[in-house]
Amino acid sequence: MPEPEHALVLLRLLARSALGTEFTQYTSFFTGPRRAGETSGPEAMHIVLVDNGRTQMLASEMRPMLRCIRCAACINHCPVYGAIGGHPYGATYPGPMGSILTPALQSLEVAKDLPHACTLNGRCQEVCPVKIPLPDLIRSLRDDTWRRNLVPKPARLAVQGWAWVAARPRLYRRAANLGNWALRLWAGPKGMIARLPLAGGWTRGRDFPAPTGPTFLQQYQAQQRRAADERCPQPHPGPHRRGARCASAGVQRHRRRAAALLPDASATQPTFTEQDTSPGSRPWPPASADRHRRASRPDGGCAGRGRGLSGGQGPAGGSRGCSRSRRPGLGRRAGRHGDRAESRRWP
């Protein structure tokens, strides 16, 4: 560190990221050889810097890994390390940091399997105090193993076959359903597979669990259907089409709008004639009912041309009803244009 203040900042960062403590307890400070007048200390001090491949890392895309302060925060949050421990990594540093440091400091040929011991969930990058892009570096090492032909040929063929199937969604769904059914049938009632072709490295030391339910795509589609049913609680005739409007939701919306416009609907709703209340008549939109009520005269006649109710004898004069509308309280102009304007909003 250039100054002691810089070292104190990193030491506090190291302790809080590793153990959650205020300060570390295992730090040693070397201030050089013993000076004149001091009673303790070394007579001479020599510092040996071991490169061990760090110069190559400095010139490559692995350069951000040199910022690592060895706090092990990425190890504490790694699901792979939590499942298998540190011994399978076969080196000093396990976890995500070991999957990068070991191939970089030794060689990718020796530690070609370590970059694949990662789920790429990104949690290690989130908790890293110095913000090292660990998932990106691991993905870069995977690309290097592929370009250098370090991946075994059966694995390369398997990946290429999976990529060909995954590029065809319909075939991928059918293959996933078939594989799910075959594994459950192979496992039997116990739900565990003792021997499985192409998975001998796994089954030699442990049993392979069979799928316990539907595939991910099936669960996702079922979740989407449940969400559509919650948005449309009343039964909807026919299948739900993409972009279609839920009829019951529209009815509920108009009911809420009517309640806001007409607080006391029983006292302000105009009367219907037998022709208007027939089973085949069109229901009144809430907004138009409010406007018609305000446009109607208190005695029940049509506002405007002195005409009574449609098809009846209105007290406002004249024996003819509104000529352009079958609704009470509409004049000639309102009947011609009002229906057209309301028909665009009413389902």
N, C-alpha and C positions, 0 to 999 in steps of 0.2 A: 504494500500500500504506500502511496506517496506520503501521507501524513497519518498520524495516530487517529485523527478524527474520522478519516475514511474507514479505518479498520474497525472502529467502534460501531459505525453504522452497519457494516456488513455482519459483525458479530451479533448484534441485536436481531438483525434480520434472520440470521442462521438459527438462533435459538428459538425464536417465535415460530418459524416455519417448521422446524423439526419436532420440538417438544411442547411448544406453547408456553415456554418460560420467558422470563425477563432477560436473562443473560446466560451465556454458556459457562460451564464449569471446567472445561478441559482445554483451555486455550493457554498456550505458552508464548511469552513475549521475549524475544532475543534482541538485546540492545548492543551487541558487539562484544569485543574482548574487554578484559578488566582494565580499567583506567588507573592512572596514578593515584594513590591514596585509598583505593578500594581494597577491601580485604577478601572478597569473594568474586568468583567469575572466572571464565576461561582466559588463559593467557593468549590464545589465538582463536580465531573463528574463521572457518572456511565454509562457503555455501556452494553446493554442487547442484546444478540444474540439469535434470535428465529430460531430454527432448521426448523420447519415446513416441514419436509420430505426431507430436503436437504442431510442429512446423507444417507438416502436410495438412493437418486440420485447419490451420490458419489460412492456407491458400485455397481451401476447398469450400464446398457448401456446408460442411460440418462446423464451420467457424463459430456459430452461435453456441455450440455445446461447450466451448471453452469458458463461457460465463458461469458455468455450474459451480455452486458453492458447496455441494455435497450435503444438502440439508435433508434429503430423503423425503421431501414432501410428495414428490411424484410416486415414490414407492408406497407410501402410506395409503394412497388413493387408487392404486392400480389393482383392478380385479384379477388379472392374471397372477400377479405376485401373491395376492391374498389366497389364491386357490392352490398354487404349487410351491410357494416358498422361494427361497433364494438359492438353494443348492443346484437346481436344474440349470441355472444360468452358467455355471462352470467358470466364473470369473470373480474378480473382487467386487464389482458393482453389479447388483441385480436390478430388476425392475426396468422401467422405461429408460433411465439414464444408462444402465448397463447394456440395453439393447442397441445403444448408439456408441457409447464409449468403447466397448469391447471390440466391435468390428473396426472402429476407427483407429484404435491404438494398436491392436494386433493385426488382424487382416480380415477381410470379408469372407475369404475362403474358409478360415478357421471357425468363424462365428456366423455362418450364413443363415442359421436357423433362428437366431435371436431377433432379427427384425420382424419375423412372422409371429413372435410371441406377444402380440398386441391386438386389442380389439378396436383401436383407433377411436375410442369414445371421447377423447379430448379432455378428460378430467385432469390429466397430468399437466397440461398446458395452463389450465385455469388456476391451479394451485401453485404453480412455479413462481417463486418470488422474483426471479430475474427475467421472467417471461421468455423462456426458451421455447421455440415452436417444435416441441417434441414430436407430435404426430406427423408434421411435414418432413422432419428429418428421417423418421422411421419409414415413411412412404418412399422417400428418395432412396434409402438403402434397399428397399424391396425392388425398386426399378433397376438398381445396379445388379442385384442378384439375377434378375431376369435377362438383362442385356449381356451379362458375362456367362450365361448358360450354366449358372450354378444350381438352378432348380432341376431336380431329376426329371427325366423324360416322361414318366407316367404322370407326374404332377402337372407338367406343362400341357399334356394332352387333355387332362381332366379340366384344367382351367379354360382351355380353348373350347372344349365341348360345352362347358357351362356358359361361356360367353355367347356361343351360337344359340343355345336354347333360350337364354335370358333376353336376347334381342327379338324374340317372338313371344309376345305376352300370352297368347292363347295356348301355345304349346307349353310354355313355362308353367301355367296354372294347372294344366292337365298332368304334367310330369310331377309337380309338387303334390297334387292330390294322390296320384298313384304311389309315389314314394312314401307318403304318410300312411296310406293303407297297408303297404307292404311291410313297413317296419313294425306297425302295430300287430300285424298278423304273425310276423317272425318272432316277436317277443312273447306272445302268448299271454296267459292270464297274469303272470308275474310282472310284466311291464319292463323287463330288463333283458338285454341281449348279451349272451356270454361270448358268442363268436359271430363275427360279421366280416364278410369279404371286403377287401380293400381297407380294413380298419384294424388290422392285426396289431399294430403298435399300441392301439388303445385297449383292445380287449385282452391283451396279455397281462395287464396289471389291474384292470377294472372292468366292470360291466358297462355296456352302452345303454343308456335309458331310451326307451321308445317314446315317440310322441304321445302325449296324453290328451290331445284335443285337436281341433281343426287347425288348418294352416293360418299363417298370418293374413293372407289375402281374404280368407273366409271370415276371420274375425273382424277385419276391417270393414268388409261389406255388411256384416251383421250390425256393426256399430253405426254405419251410415243409415241403415234401415230403421234402427231404433231412434236415431236422431230425427229422421223424417216423420216417424209416427208421433214423436213428442211435439213437433211443430204443427202437426195436423191431428189433433186428438180424436175428432169425429171420423167415422169411416168415410173414406173417399172412394167413389166409384171408379173402378179401373186402376191400373198400375200407375205408380208415381213416375211421371215423365220428367226428364231433365228440363229445368226452366219453367215447369208448369206451376200455376198458382194454386195454393191450397184454398179450396172453396170455403171450408169452415173457418179458416183464419180470416178470410175476407168478410164473412158474415159477422164474426165477433168484432172486427174493426168497425164496421158500420153500426153495430149496436152501441159500441162505446161512443161513437160520434153522435148518434141520435140522443143518447143519454145526456151528453154535454149540451146539445142544442135545445132539447125539450126536457126540462127537469120534471114537469108534470104533464106527461103525455096524455093522460086520461082526460084532463081538463081542456087541453088546447088542440087535440086532434080533431080535424073536421070530420063530419059524418060522410059515410059512403052511401051511394045508392045501390040497389040490387045488382045493377050491371057492373059496378066497380068492385063489389065484394064477391063476385062469382069465382068459382075455383080456378078458372083459367085466366083471371085478370092479373096484371103485373103489379107486384108490391111497390109500395111507395118508398123511394129513397129518403133517408132522414133529412138531408139538406133541402130537397125539393119540397118535402112536407112542411118544413118550417117557412119557406118562402111563400108557398101557396096559402098557408094559414094567415100570414101577414098581409098578403094581397087580397084576401077575401073580405067581404063586408061582414059586419056582425050579424046581419039578418040572414046570412046564408046565401045571398045572391052573388053573381059574378061581379068582380070589380072591373069597370070599364064600360061596356056597351049595354048595360041594363038588361042582361040576359040572366036567367035563372040557372038552376042546376041542369046538368046534362040529361036530357030526356025528361025533364019535369017542368012544372009550373013554378017559377021562382017569384017571390014577392017583389023583386026589384022591377018587375015589368016584363011583358012579352011572354009568349008561350013557347018560344024556341029555346033550346039549350045552347051551350057553347058549341059553335059549329066546328071548331078546329081541335077540340080536346074532349076526351071522355072523362076527365077528372073535374071534380067540383072546384070552383073558384078560379078557373083559368079563362082569360079572355082570348080573343082571336089571335093576337100577336103572341101572347104567352104560350098558347097551345101549339103554335106552329114552330117556335124556336126552343121552348123550354124542354120538351121531350127529347129533342136532339141533343141538347147540352147535357141533360142528365143521363142519357143512355150511355155516354162515354165513361161515366164514373160508376154506374151501378152494374154489378156483375150479372 
